[in-house]
Amino acid sequence: MKSVNQFISSFDIDKRLAEADIVGSIAHTKMLCKSKIISKSDAKKIILGLEAILDDLHNGWKLPVDEDIHYAIEKELINRIGSVGGKMHTARSRNDQVTTDLRLYLKKELKNIKNKITHFQNTLINKAIENIDVIMPGFTHLQHAQPILASHYILAYAWMMQRDKERFVDCYKRIDVLPLGSAALAGTSFNIDRHYTARLLHFKNISNNSLDAVSDRDFVIEFIFCIVVMFIHLTRLCEEIILWINPEFCYITIDSKFTSGSSIMPQKRNPDYAEVIRGRFGRVLGNLISIITVMKALPLAYNRDLQEDKACLFDALDNTTDCLCIIDDMFRSIKFIKRKTLQSTEKGFILATEIADYLSLHNVPFRQAHGIVQNIVLYCQQTSKDFNNLSLQEYKKFSQVFEQDIFNYLNIDKIVNMKNSYGGTSKISVLHQIDILKQKLQYEK
């Protein structure tokens, strides 16, 4: 059984905040010196001591285990430079210190995630260009709906990832607020300069209420929420991959390193990597539910419950970076089987909407046209025919509006490329989407 101290210790979790803690402490020390709260000589000793600890950490040295990373660093500093190291904690509390560390850490991690999303978007764009002439079925209710370009399908996910990135960028505004100087909960009597500290740490804003500042974890909830929404999109794409490599579809192949064999059935290759990413959604959603549950009905200001925020956050972060890297590599290995995707468009009377549109263009109300085509589909099913097998005379049995040009509406290449409405699936439209996405990614650099 763990000892009491081990039970409340967060060191094993928050040790990854070491660099942020030291950077924050150096800035705080510089502010104390500027405000004449500590002497220049004391500040210099503290800063040199902190920099030495940071260098050692970068070189692989491990801090001795303590209650948390903040105590561990302060204790090590005092061991190295003497009691003067204790002056570093003047005019602050662990309460404002820990949330400052967390915000510093998240600002860096958010940029890392943003870069990984952009990298994945470029992979999707390149794959769309590579498959610009591949036609496949589009689905609603997982039933054949209308023919589309595979590139259009792929770009749908590039746009999802764009929204994900924009959510993270917007979340950054709420993270980019300095709480340091709020102390335990009431602020401090020392004449500190919080704006100076904010400039040193590159925070755009400072918190307005000390009670709120030390107990606020909205930014953690929002950050994990952004991760959860992004994972929804990753799991949808993984589900597509799982379906598309199934022999019933056989639309794509992926590199064998992203599949595994069966322990009993030698012919099988299972899409394990896509399945694991799909399964990780449960973890990240659980992290969101956990932190929301921790915060629910929590009184002001700081409570030890808040220590649980980092376990939720770090697990969600780790899964995000891992899964973005894996799905990026996996999708780059995808190859569409053009023959199979095109054959699949021959199923399910996928051109039915085009025939209804043809009738509408010839002044038949769409709702009436819809019913006419339903009857044609029923006739085809009863006679084991397809739209292309019907004669003009057979079409005319259902409506005298039909003329020879109806067969232009049964050419799948022409049909796809007629979808020139903004955001549609025609080649021109898809290439325009690609241009817009490329411009967005270039602008973000």
N, C-alpha and C positions, 0 to 999 in steps of 0.2 A: 504494500500500500504506500502511496506517496505521502511524504511528510506535509505538514501544513504549508511550509514555505514553497515546496515543489508544486503544491496544488494551485497556489495563486500566482506562481511565476509565469510570465509570458515570454521569457527570454528566447526560448526555442522558436517562437513564432516571430517576435518583433526584431530579432537580430538582423534581419535584412534591412532594417531602418537605420543601421549604424552610420552609413555615409550621410544620409539626410540629417541625422541627429547631430553629427559633428559639424556639418555645414551650417545648420541652424544655430548651433552654439557659438561658432566663430562669428557669425553675423551679430548675434546677441551681445557677445563680448565687445565687439567693435562699437556697438551702440552704447554700451555701458561706459566705455572709455570716452567716446565723443560727448556724452552727457555728463562727464566728470563724476560718475558714480564710482568708478574704480580708476586707479592710476594707469598711466601709459605703460609703466614697467610691468605691472601685474597683468595687464591686458596682453602684452607681448609674450610673457611667459605662458599664459593660458593658450593663446593662439598657436604658439610654436609647439606646445604639448599636444594640442588637439591635432595639428597637422602631422605630427610624428605618429600618433595613433592611427590616423587615416592611412598614412603611407604603409605602416606595418600591416594593416588590414588588407590593403591592396596587394601586398606581397605574400599573403597567405597566413599571416599570424592570426590566432584566434583569441578573442577576448575571454577572460575567465567568466564562467557562468554566474549570473546574479539574478535578482528578482525580475529585472527587465533590462533592456538595452540602455536605457537612460541612466540608471544607477550604475550599470557596469562601466560605461564610458566615464562618468564622473569619478567613480572610485579609482579607475585606472589612471586618470589624469592626476588625482591627488597623490597616488602612489609615485608618480613620475616627477611631479614638480612641487609637491608639498601642499600644505594647507591652503595656499593661495588659489589652488584649483577649485576650492569650494566657493570662491567669489563669483565663479561663472554662473551660479544659479541665482544670483541676486536679481530681484524684480521679475521673477518668473516662477512658474509651478510646473510640475510634471503634467498638470492638466492642459495648459496651453502648449507645453512643449511637445507632447505626444501628437496632438492634432496638427501642429505645425509640421512635424516630421512626416506625418501621413500625407499631408497636402503636397509637400515637396516631392515625396516619393511618387505620388500619383501623377503629378505634372510631368515628370520624366517618363513614367510608364505609359501615360496617355499618348505622348508623342510616338513612343515605340509601337503601340498598337495601331495608331494612325498610319504609320509607315508600312506596317505589315498589311493592313487593309489595302493601301494603295498598290503594293506589290502584287497582291492577289487580284486586284482589279485589272492590272496590266496583263496578268496571266489570262484572265477571262477575255479581255479585249483581243489579245493575240490569238486565242483559240477561236473567237468569233470570226476574225479575219481569215484564219486558216480554213474555216468551214462555211464561208460566205455563200457557197452554192449548194450546200447540203439542205435538202428539203425533208421535213419530218412531220408527223402529226402533232398538232397542238391538242391539248386535252382540257375538257371540263368534266368534273365528276369522275376523272380517270377514264373517260370515254372519248373516243375519237371525235374531235370537234371540227377543226379546220386546219388545212395545211399551212405550215409556217417554215421559215428558215431556222435551221439549228442555231445559227448565229443570233437570231432574235431571241431564242430561248435562253442562250447563254448570257446575252446582255441584260436580260431581266434580272439576273443575279448581280451583275455589275452595278445596276442601278440600286438594288437593295443595299449593297455594300456602301454605295455612295451615301445613302440615307443614314446608315450605321455610323459612318465616319462623321457626318454632319452632327449627329446626336452627341458623339464624343466631344467634338469641337465645342458644341454649345455647353456641354457639361463642364468643360474646362473653365468656363466663366465662373461657375460656382465653386470650383476648387481653388481658383486663383485669388484667394482671400486670406490675408495673414491674420491668424488669431494670436500670435505671440505678443505678449504685453497684457493679455487679459488676466494673467496670473491664475490663481486658483479658481476664482469666480467673480471677484469684485474689482479687478484692475489692481493697480499698485499705487502707493504713495510716492514712489520714486519718480523723479522728473525724467521719464524715458522719452525717446523719440521713435515712435512706432513707424512713422513714415520713412525714416532713415533705414530702419531694419527691413521694411518692405522693399525699398530700392535695392539694398544689398542682396536680398534673396529673390529679386525679380518677381515680386507679387504686385499685381496691378492695383489691388484694393486691400484695405484693412477692415477687420470686423468692427461693427458698430456697437455691439452689446456684449460685454464680457461674459455674462451668464450664458447667452446663446452660443458664444464662440467656443467655450470649452466643452459644451454638451452637444454641439451640432455634429450629426453624422449624416445629414441629408445628402451630402456630396458622395458619401460612400454608397448609400442606397441608390442614388441616381447613377453612379458609375457602374455598379453591378447590374442595374436595370438595363443600361446601354449594352452591357455584355449579353444579357439574357435575350434581348431583341436580336442582336447580331447572331446569337446561337440559333434562334428560330430559323433564320435564313440559312445558316450553315447546315442545319438538320434537314431542311427542305431540299437543299442541293444534294446532300448525301443520300436522301431517299430517292431522288431522281437517278443518281448513279447506281444505287442498288437495284432499281427497277431496270435501268437501261442495259446493265450487263447480264441480266437474267435471260436465259435462253428463249423465254417467251417474247422478249423484246429484241434482244441482241442488237441494240443500236450502237453500242460502243465496246471498245476494249480498254483496259487499263493495265499498266505495268504490273507484272506478277508480284513485285515486292509489296504492293498494296493489297494483296489477297493472301489467303492462307489455305492450306489443304485440309481435308477432313481426316479425322483420326481413323475412320473406318471405310469411307467411300473414296477410292483413289481418283475418281474422275472429277471430283468437285474442287472448285476454287471459290472460296467465300470472301465477300467484300468486307473483311473484318475492320479495316481502317475506317471506312465510311460508317460502319455500324458503331464503332467505338465513339466517333465524333457525335453521332446521333444520340448515343447513350449518355455522353457527357452533359447534355442539356439538363438532365436530371440533377446533376451535381451543381451546376451554376444556378439553376432555379432554386435549389435547396439553399444555396448561399444567400440569395435574395430574400427568401422567406425567413431565414434565420436572423438576418440583421434587422429586418422589419419587425420581427417578433421581439428582439432585444429592445428596440427603441419604443415599442408600443407601451404607452402609459408610464414611461420612465420620467420621474420627477427631475427638475433642475437641481443642481447643475451636473457636476461630474458624479458618476456612479461606476463602480468596478465592472458592472455589466458591459460597459463600453469596451472593455478589453477584448471582448469577443469579436469586435468589428474586423480585426486584422485577419483572424483565421478565415472568416467568410471572404474577405476581399482578396487575400493572397491566393486562396484556392481558385477563385474565379479568374484571377489574373493569369495564374499558371496554366489553367486549362485554355484560356484564350490564346496565349502565345503559342502553346503546343499545337492546338487545333488549327490555327491559321496557317502555321508552317506546313502541317501535314496536308491539309486540303489544297494548298497551293501546289505542293509537289505532286500530289495525286492528280489534280486536274490537268497539270501540264502533260501528264502521261496519257491522257485520254485521246483516243482516236475514234472518230465516228465512222461507222460502216455505212457508207452512202447508199449502197444497194439495198440494205435492210431497211433503212429509214424510209426510202422511197417506196419499197414494196409495202410497207406498213400503211402508207397513205391510201392504198387501194382497198383497205378494209373500212367498214363502218360507214359507208356512204358519206365520206368526208367532204364531198363537194355539194352536199344538199343545200347549204346556205347560199352557195354561188348561183344555183338554179333559182332559188327564191329571189335573190337579188336581180337576176336576169328578168324575171317576171315583173318585179317592181319598176325596173328601168323602162319596161314597156307598159307602164301605167296601171298595173294590177296592184291594188292595195296590199301592203306587205302581209297583213294578217291573212288575207285570202290566199296570197302566194304561198305562205307557210303551209296552209292546209292542202293546197294542190301538190306540193312537194312531198308532204307526208303520204299522200295517196300514191305518188310515184314510187316512193321507198317501199311501201307495202306491196305494190305490184312487182317490184324487183325481187323482193324476198320470196314471193309466191312463185315466181318464174325462174328463180336462180339466175337472175341477170344483174348486171351493174349498169350505172348510168351510161357508160360508154358503149354498152351492147345494145342499147335501145335505138330504134330507128326514129326518124323524124315523125313518121306516121304514128308511132306509139306515143311519142311525146304529145302530139296533137290530140290524142284521145283525152288527155287531161286538161289541155288548154289550147285553143286555136292561136294563141299569141306566139307559141313556139315557131321559130323559123330555123333555117340552116345554121345561123350564127350561134345557136345554143351550144354547138360543139366547141366553139371557142372558149366557152365557160367550163369545159371539161378538160382543158389542158392545164395540168397542175402548175407548170412553170409560169404560164401566163397569169393564172389565178393569183399565185403568190405575189408576183410582181405588179399586179394591179392594186395591191394594198398600199397605196401611196399616201394615205392619210398620215398626218404627223404622228410619229410614234408607231406606225404600222410595220408590217413584216416584209415589205418589198425590199429588194436589194438596195435601192436608192435610199429608202428610209433608214435601213440598218446602217449603211455607211455614214449617214448623217448622224445617227446616234453615236457611232464610234468617234466621229470628229468632235462631237460635243463632250463626250467623256474624256477624250484626250486633252481637250482644252482645259477642262476642269482640273485634271490631274497635273497639268503643266502649271496652271495658275497657283495651285496649292504648294508648289515647291518653294 
